[in-house]
């Protein structure tokens, strides 16, 4: 999995607080089955829209 596959990994997850560059986790710290929480994707999309970038 590369940054191009999941550009939302460039920011910290507001839901689980996974740091930039790492996958989202469950409350117990295990990686979740999907690449990112919806909150992280939404936050990344909002940030990308505000800055005019797509990645």
Number of C-alpha atoms within 10 A of each C-alpha: 6 8 11 10 9 15 15 25 23 16 18 19 26 16 15 17 14 20 14 13 16 16 22 26 20 13 10 6 10 10 15 13 11 10 17 21 19 13 13 22 19 14 16 21 17 12 16 14 12 9 9 9 9 10 14
